[in-house]
Amino acid sequence: MSEHLLESELFGHVRGAFTGAISDKIGRFQKAHGGTLFLDEIGDISLAVQMRLLRVLQESEFERVGESNSIKVDVRIIAATNQSLAEKVSQGTFRQDLYYRLNVVRLDLPPLRSRLDDLDLLIAHFIVKFNTIFSKAVSSVSHDVMTLFSSYGWPGNVRELEHAVEHACILCKSSVIAVSDLPQDLLDSVPLIPASVKNAAISPAASADKMSLEEALTASGGNKARAARLLGISRMTLYRQLG
């Protein structure tokens, strides 16, 4: 998000605060009053938004964009980042005072490749999620799929696993996800696939089960970026295929 859009999303705005502000808007902080607000990729916000966020954390109040009246809130903040905030502080791109306000209780989550024992639970969770979304009846993944998942480095961590299971649930024609249901970009990224798994991945059945452009657009509800991810291609490639 741009700086101004993020400010509006977090703190809200009043009508006429900026071009396009045709009505008042309640921000996330006000909506989260009495509860919890999760801020992902906190290391990417601008210094100006950092300053406004610091004030909320210190004084439990803020103003909507275009308004001078302060609003009091009681909100628990959970922030996440894949960057080193301490390093960003030393570089001058993240406020030190905000860093210490956020770093009260710190949880360091290891990458997925370092906690492969979590695969079973995560896969089961995503299968339930996508069964509901796509009205499927998938129950599990095959032994070959688990072998492949366990040998993969997962550079995209849990989000990459979620994408792989989502893609597989859409393609799966039975109750068990097979290697042929997995995204091709994942199969291409596994350096050493066991022979049995590799044969399953390149079988004729796998080619026949590849998702079409129309199926991907239907499954994604017309969202072209999501359809491209399901197909394992870039958005530009998808646009070219659409003509």
Residue pairs with C-beta under 8 A, 6 or more apart in sequence:
1 9
3 46
3 48
3 49
4 18
4 65
6 45
6 46
6 49
7 13
7 48
7 49
7 52
7 65
8 17
8 18
8 21
8 25
8 27
8 65
9 27
9 28
10 27
10 28
10 29
10 49
10 52
10 53
11 27
11 29
11 30
11 52
11 62
11 63
11 64
11 65
12 24
12 25
12 26
12 27
12 29
12 30
12 64
12 65
13 21
13 24
13 25
13 27
13 64
13 65
13 66
13 67
14 21
14 24
14 64
14 65
14 66
14 67
15 21
15 22
15 23
15 24
16 66
17 64
17 65
17 66
17 67
18 65
18 66
21 65
21 66
24 64
25 64
27 62
27 64
28 37
29 37
29 56
29 62
29 71
29 73
29 75
30 71
30 73
32 73
32 75
33 73
33 74
33 75
34 74
34 75
35 75
35 76
36 75
36 76
36 77
36 78
37 75
37 76
37 77
37 78
38 78
38 79
38 80
39 77
39 78
39 79
39 80
40 79
40 80
41 80
41 81
41 82
42 79
42 80
42 81
42 85
42 102
43 81
43 82
43 83
43 85
43 88
43 94
44 81
44 83
45 53
47 93
47 95
50 94
50 95
50 98
51 95
52 62
53 98
54 95
54 97
54 98
54 101
55 61
55 62
56 62
56 73
56 75
57 77
57 98
57 101
57 102
58 101
60 72
60 73
60 74
60 75
61 70
61 71
61 72
61 73
62 70
62 71
62 73
63 69
63 70
63 71
64 71
77 102
79 102
85 94
85 99
85 102
85 103
86 99
88 94
89 95
89 96
89 99
111 154
111 157
112 118
112 119
112 154
112 157
112 158
112 160
112 161
113 152
113 153
113 154
116 149
116 150
119 146
119 149
119 150
119 161
122 158
122 161
122 162
123 140
123 141
123 149
123 161
123 165
124 140
126 161
126 162
126 165
126 166
126 169
127 138
127 139
127 140
127 141
127 165
127 169
127 177
130 136
130 138
130 165
130 166
130 169
130 170
131 137
131 138
131 169
134 169
134 170
134 219
136 169
136 170
136 172
137 175
138 168
138 169
138 172
138 175
138 176
138 177
139 175
139 176
140 175
140 176
140 177
141 149
141 168
141 176
141 177
142 176
142 177
142 178
142 179
144 178
144 179
144 194
144 196
144 197
144 200
145 168
145 177
145 178
145 179
145 182
147 194
147 197
148 179
148 182
148 187
148 190
148 193
148 194
148 197
149 161
149 164
151 190
151 192
151 193
151 194
152 186
152 189
152 190
154 160
154 161
156 163
160 186
163 183
163 229
164 182
164 183
164 186
165 177
166 230
167 181
167 182
167 183
167 211
167 229
167 230
167 232
168 177
168 181
168 182
168 183
169 177
169 181
170 211
170 215
170 219
170 230
171 180
171 181
171 209
171 210
171 211
172 178
172 181
173 209
178 200
179 187
179 197
179 200
179 201
179 206
180 200
180 201
180 203
180 205
180 206
180 209
181 209
182 201
183 230
183 232
184 210
184 232
185 232
186 232
187 193
187 201
193 201
200 206
211 219
211 230
211 231
213 227
213 231
213 238
213 241
213 242
216 227
216 228
216 230
216 231
217 224
217 227
219 227
219 230
220 226
220 227
220 230
224 235
224 238
224 239
224 242
225 235
227 238
228 234
228 235
228 237
228 238
231 238
